[in-house]
Amino acid sequence: MKKTLKTTALLATALLLPTMASAGTATDKEILEKLEYLTNKVMAQQEHIDALEGKVDDSGTSGSTIKLANKAIDQLKIKADMRLRYEYRDRERDGQPDDSKSRFRTRLRLGGVWQNKAENWEVGVGLATGGSDATSTNATWSGNKVFETTDIRVDYAYAKHKFGDFSVTGGQHKNPYKTSWLLWDSDVRPTGVTLHYGAKTGPFVTAGGYAVLYDAVNDGNTANMYAGQAGWNGKVGNVKLTVAGGMQVWNSLVSKAYGPAGNKDYDYNVGDLYTKASIPVGNVKLTAVAQVWNNFGADGNVGEGVLGGTLDPEDENLGWFLGVEAKTGNLKLRANYMQVGADSLFGDVTDSDFGSGISSTDIEGFELEAIYGFSKNLAVAFAWNSYEVMERNLNDNAELYQLDMKYKF
């Protein structure tokens, strides 16, 4: 482009000079003024083109590379999605009138990942609606004020360095562990450092340490959680398979801040086994997910568990999840059944929808969901959750209905 403009300017000058001179209509001064005008015009156009070329480099690949201030960053990938939800919950509780609630909610997420391939660094920053609760990025329409505006918060902010099949990630990032959405709510973003080894197939190991709460119970320290998981990804025949075993150790400050009051022997030491298998059956892809977990730190006598009462924490330390999905064309159908023991997990990170209005633990029930994709980016989903108290002598139960419109952009 630069060469073309310069050549054009020279040709124009070469043609203009003899034409003006032979016509006898221009003085030397007028000719010089015309040349200066043309030169300034070409220089201004060249500066504009240089600025455009500095912003976008059309490298002939599937997309254009965005040039940032740091030219070492060679790729920026932006992802966003929005979900509009109508939700209705019908609840029954012992000794209280039956009640129900309905509401509309929005979830908006926008994130960017910058990659420096030459140095094997990745930096990700994401924004999302919602409040400070780790398990929800929903914003309720006009939740507290008339036509209330929505808060936007930092959803994740991390830096990741890769070297071969190893990687280290620091900051607030998406959950790096293989898990069902029940044990870990999909909105939870652990804050800390994660080490990972593994290729796309074969064995893998993930381990990390995370800050749970600063100044836990006002002692000036940070409550921490340490986790590890080892497993295998691959295929057995035409079955795509993932198996993994993991452990979460929440330190004593977590138990002190969130565990049962007065029980010094109680801890959250949760071990789990996870498996996921997918197999094509004709035009249908079937996927099954199973996970079981146990809190080995749930010690104490009757009444000394998280929910007190007549429950024995050593008998309420088990939970499990079983889910099946069938996908054909643009349609997905899901069915899940789960039980969450009262002392089987740390309740502040489990799914926020299942058990809503009743309890995050000592709960059992099922979920049915249908999802239809109208296009590559637009989908509509309907889910029905039905759950009830599992062990306590209560007749508390609820049904939760959710109708979603999801759009990726």
C-alpha positions in Angstrom: 0.0 0.0 0.0 2.8 2.4 0.9 4.6 1.7 -2.4 1.4 2.2 -4.4 0.7 5.6 -2.9 4.3 6.8 -3.4 4.3 5.6 -7.1 1.0 7.3 -7.7 2.2 10.6 -6.3 5.4 10.5 -8.5 3.4 9.7 -11.7 0.9 12.5 -10.9 3.8 14.9 -10.5 5.5 13.8 -13.7 2.3 14.2 -15.7 1.3 17.5 -14.0 4.5 19.5 -14.5 4.8 19.3 -18.4 1.0 19.8 -18.7 1.0 23.0 -16.7 4.1 24.3 -18.3 3.0 23.7 -21.9 -0.4 25.3 -21.2 1.4 28.4 -20.2 -1.2 29.1 -17.6 0.8 28.7 -14.4 3.7 30.5 -12.9 6.6 28.8 -11.1 5.0 29.8 -7.8 1.7 28.2 -8.7 3.4 25.0 -9.7 5.3 24.8 -6.4 2.0 25.4 -4.5 0.3 22.6 -6.4 3.2 20.2 -5.7 3.2 21.1 -2.0 -0.6 20.5 -1.8 -0.2 17.1 -3.5 2.7 16.1 -1.2 0.7 17.0 2.0 -2.3 15.1 0.7 -0.4 11.9 0.1 1.4 12.2 3.5 -1.9 12.6 5.3 -3.4 9.6 3.6 -0.4 7.5 4.4 -0.6 8.4 8.1 -4.2 7.3 8.1 -3.4 4.0 6.5 -0.5 3.4 8.8 -2.8 3.9 11.8 -5.3 1.4 10.4 -2.6 -1.2 9.7 -1.4 -0.8 13.3 -4.8 -1.8 14.7 -5.7 -4.8 12.5 -3.4 -7.3 10.9 -5.2 -9.4 8.4 -2.9 -12.4 8.5 -4.9 -14.6 6.2 -6.1 -16.8 9.0 -9.7 -17.5 9.9 -9.9 -14.2 11.8 -8.0 -10.9 12.3 -5.5 -10.4 15.1 -6.2 -7.4 17.3 -3.0 -5.4 18.0 -2.9 -4.1 21.6 -0.5 -1.7 23.3 1.7 -4.7 24.1 2.6 -6.1 20.7 3.9 -9.3 22.3 0.2 -10.3 22.8 -0.8 -11.9 19.6 -4.4 -13.0 20.2 -7.5 -11.7 22.0 -10.5 -13.9 22.2 -13.7 -12.3 23.5 -16.7 -14.4 24.7 -20.0 -13.3 26.0 -23.4 -14.8 26.8 -26.7 -13.6 28.2 -29.5 -15.6 29.9 -33.0 -14.3 30.6 -34.9 -16.5 33.1 -38.4 -16.7 34.5 -38.5 -18.7 37.8 -41.3 -20.0 39.9 -41.0 -21.8 43.2 -43.8 -23.5 45.2 -42.8 -24.3 48.8 -44.3 -26.2 51.7 -42.8 -26.0 55.2 -43.8 -27.5 58.6 -45.7 -25.1 60.8 -45.8 -22.3 58.2 -48.2 -21.4 55.5 -47.4 -22.7 52.0 -45.9 -20.0 49.9 -44.7 -19.3 46.4 -42.6 -16.8 44.5 -42.0 -15.8 40.9 -39.3 -13.6 39.4 -37.4 -12.6 36.3 -33.6 -12.7 36.3 -30.8 -11.8 34.0 -27.3 -13.2 33.8 -24.8 -11.4 31.6 -21.2 -12.5 31.3 -18.4 -11.0 29.2 -14.8 -12.1 29.2 -11.6 -11.8 27.3 -8.5 -14.1 27.1 -5.2 -12.7 25.9 -2.6 -15.1 24.7 1.1 -14.6 24.3 2.1 -17.7 22.3 5.7 -16.9 22.1 6.1 -16.9 25.9 3.2 -19.4 26.7 1.2 -17.0 28.8 -2.5 -16.5 29.0 -4.3 -13.8 30.9 -8.1 -13.9 31.4 -10.5 -11.2 32.7 -14.2 -11.7 33.0 -17.2 -9.6 34.1 -20.6 -10.8 35.2 -23.8 -9.6 36.8 -24.8 -10.5 40.3 -23.7 -9.7 43.8 -20.9 -11.0 46.0 -22.4 -14.5 46.5 -20.0 -17.0 44.9 -22.8 -19.3 43.7 -24.9 -16.9 41.7 -24.4 -14.4 38.8 -28.1 -13.7 38.5 -29.5 -10.2 38.7 -33.2 -10.1 39.7 -35.3 -7.6 37.8 -36.2 -4.6 40.0 -35.1 -6.7 43.0 -35.0 -3.9 45.5 -35.9 -0.7 43.7 -38.2 0.4 40.8 -36.4 -0.5 37.5 -33.2 -1.2 39.5 -30.0 -1.2 37.5 -27.7 -4.2 37.5 -24.4 -4.6 39.2 -21.4 -5.8 37.2 -18.5 -7.4 39.1 -15.2 -9.1 38.2 -16.1 -12.7 37.6 -12.5 -13.9 37.1 -9.0 -12.5 36.7 -6.1 -14.8 36.3 -2.7 -15.4 34.7 -1.7 -18.9 33.4 1.7 -20.1 32.2 2.1 -23.3 30.2 5.3 -25.3 29.8 4.6 -28.5 27.9 1.9 -30.5 29.5 2.3 -28.5 32.8 0.5 -25.3 33.7 0.3 -23.0 36.7 -2.6 -20.6 37.1 -2.8 -17.7 39.7 -5.7 -15.5 40.6 -9.5 -16.0 40.5 -10.3 -18.6 37.9 -12.9 -21.1 36.8 -13.1 -24.4 38.8 -10.2 -26.5 37.5 -11.6 -29.8 38.9 -13.7 -32.5 37.2 -17.0 -32.3 39.1 -20.8 -32.4 38.8 -22.6 -29.0 39.1 -24.0 -30.1 42.4 -20.8 -30.5 44.4 -19.4 -27.3 43.0 -21.9 -24.7 41.7 -20.8 -23.7 38.2 -20.6 -20.0 39.2 -17.9 -20.6 41.9 -14.5 -19.1 41.0 -11.7 -20.3 43.4 -9.1 -17.7 44.2 -5.6 -19.0 44.6 -3.0 -21.0 42.7 -3.6 -24.2 40.6 -1.0 -26.5 39.3 -2.0 -28.9 36.5 -0.4 -31.7 34.5 -1.9 -33.6 31.6 -2.6 -33.6 27.9 -6.1 -33.8 26.3 -6.0 -37.6 26.7 -4.3 -39.7 29.2 -3.6 -39.2 32.9 -3.9 -35.8 34.6 -3.2 -34.3 38.0 -4.5 -31.1 39.4 -3.7 -29.5 42.8 -4.1 -26.1 44.4 -4.4 -23.8 47.4 -7.2 -21.2 47.7 -8.1 -18.3 49.9 -11.6 -18.9 51.3 -12.2 -15.9 53.6 -9.8 -13.2 54.8 -9.9 -12.3 58.5 -11.9 -15.4 59.4 -13.8 -14.8 62.6 -11.8 -11.6 63.1 -8.4 -13.2 63.9 -6.5 -11.4 61.1 -5.8 -14.6 59.2 -7.1 -16.1 56.0 -9.2 -19.3 56.0 -7.8 -21.6 53.2 -8.8 -24.7 51.2 -6.4 -27.1 49.6 -7.5 -29.5 46.9 -6.1 -32.2 44.7 -7.4 -34.5 42.0 -5.9 -37.3 39.8 -7.6 -39.0 36.9 -7.7 -40.2 33.3 -9.3 -38.9 30.1 -9.5 -41.1 27.0 -11.6 -43.6 25.0 -12.4 -47.2 25.6 -13.7 -48.5 22.3 -16.3 -45.9 21.2 -16.9 -44.7 24.8 -15.4 -41.4 25.8 -14.5 -41.7 29.4 -13.2 -39.6 32.3 -12.5 -40.9 35.8 -11.1 -39.0 38.7 -10.6 -39.0 42.5 -10.1 -35.9 44.6 -9.8 -34.4 48.0 -10.7 -31.0 49.5 -9.2 -30.0 52.9 -10.7 -26.9 54.3 -8.6 -25.7 57.2 -9.7 -25.2 60.8 -10.5 -21.5 60.3 -13.2 -22.6 57.8 -14.7 -25.0 60.3 -14.5 -22.3 63.0 -16.3 -19.7 60.9 -18.8 -22.0 59.1 -19.0 -25.3 61.0 -21.1 -26.3 64.0 -20.6 -24.0 67.0 -18.9 -25.7 69.9 -17.7 -28.8 68.0 -13.9 -28.5 67.9 -13.5 -31.9 66.3 -15.5 -31.0 63.2 -13.7 -30.3 59.9 -14.5 -30.3 56.2 -12.2 -32.9 54.6 -14.2 -34.0 51.5 -13.1 -36.8 49.3 -14.9 -37.6 46.0 -15.0 -40.0 43.1 -16.2 -38.8 39.7 -16.9 -40.5 36.4 -18.3 -39.3 33.1 -19.0 -41.6 30.1 -20.3 -40.6 26.6 -21.3 -43.1 23.9 -23.1 -42.6 20.5 -26.2 -44.8 20.0 -27.4 -44.2 16.4 -28.2 -40.5 16.1 -28.3 -40.1 19.8 -25.3 -39.2 22.1 -25.8 -40.6 25.6 -23.8 -39.2 28.5 -23.8 -40.4 32.1 -22.3 -38.6 35.1 -21.9 -40.1 38.5 -20.2 -38.6 41.6 -20.0 -39.7 45.2 -18.4 -37.8 48.1 -17.8 -38.2 51.8 -16.8 -35.7 54.5 -14.2 -37.6 56.5 -14.0 -34.7 59.0 -17.6 -34.8 60.1 -16.9 -35.9 63.6 -19.0 -35.4 66.7 -22.0 -36.6 68.7 -25.7 -36.5 67.9 -26.7 -32.8 67.5 -23.2 -31.6 66.9 -23.5 -31.4 63.1 -24.1 -28.3 61.0 -27.9 -28.6 61.3 -28.0 -29.8 64.9 -31.2 -31.5 66.0 -31.2 -35.3 66.2 -28.7 -35.8 63.4 -25.4 -37.6 64.0 -22.7 -35.9 61.8 -20.9 -39.2 61.4 -24.0 -40.7 59.8 -24.7 -37.7 57.6 -21.3 -37.4 55.8 -22.3 -39.0 52.5 -23.7 -37.4 49.2 -24.1 -38.5 45.6 -25.2 -37.4 42.2 -26.3 -39.4 39.2 -27.2 -37.8 35.8 -28.1 -38.9 32.3 -28.2 -36.8 29.1 -29.5 -37.6 25.7 -28.6 -35.4 22.7 -30.0 -35.7 19.2 -29.8 -32.9 16.7 -30.6 -29.6 18.5 -32.4 -31.2 21.4 -30.9 -32.2 24.8 -32.8 -34.0 27.5 -31.4 -34.4 31.0 -32.5 -36.3 34.2 -30.6 -36.0 37.5 -31.1 -37.5 40.9 -29.1 -36.5 44.0 -28.8 -36.8 47.8 -26.8 -34.4 49.9 -26.1 -35.5 53.5 -26.3 -32.7 56.1 -22.6 -32.9 56.9 -21.3 -34.3 53.5 -19.9 -31.1 52.1 -19.2 -27.4 52.5 -22.6 -25.9 51.8 -21.4 -22.5 50.6 -20.1 -23.8 47.3 -22.8 -26.3 46.4 -25.4 -25.5 43.7 -27.6 -22.6 44.7 -30.8 -23.7 42.8 -31.2 -27.2 44.1 -32.6 -27.0 47.6 -33.5 -23.3 47.2 -35.8 -22.1 50.0 -35.3 -25.3 52.0 -31.7 -26.1 52.7 -28.3 -26.5 50.9 -27.7 -29.9 52.7 -29.9 -32.7 54.1 -31.8 -32.6 50.8 -32.7 -35.1 48.2 -34.6 -34.9 44.9 -34.4 -34.8 41.1 -34.1 -32.4 38.2 -35.6 -32.8 34.7 -34.4 -30.4 31.9 -35.0 -30.0 28.2 -32.8 -27.7 26.0 -33.5 -26.8 22.4 -31.0 -24.9 20.2 -32.8 -22.8 17.6 -29.5 -21.7 16.1 -25.7 -21.9 16.9 -26.1 -19.1 19.4 -29.7 -19.2 20.6 -31.2 -21.8 22.9 -34.3 -22.2 25.1 -34.4 -24.4 28.2 -37.0 -25.6 30.7 -36.0 -27.2 34.0 -38.1 -28.7 36.9 -36.5 -29.3 40.3 -38.3 -31.2 43.0 -36.7 -31.7 46.4 -37.4 -32.3 50.0 -35.7 -32.7 53.4 -33.9 -36.0 53.6 -33.3 -37.0 57.3 -34.7 -34.4 59.6 -38.3 -35.0 60.9 -39.7 -32.3 58.7 -42.1 -32.3 55.7 -40.4 -29.3 54.0 -40.3 -29.6 50.2 -40.4 -27.4 47.1 -40.7 -27.5 43.4 -38.7 -25.0 41.3 -39.5 -24.2 37.6 -37.1 -22.3 35.4 -37.6 -21.1 31.8 -34.5 -19.8 30.2 -33.5 -18.1 26.9 -29.8 -18.2 26.4 -27.8 -16.3 23.7 -24.1 -16.4 23.0 -22.4 -13.5 21.3 
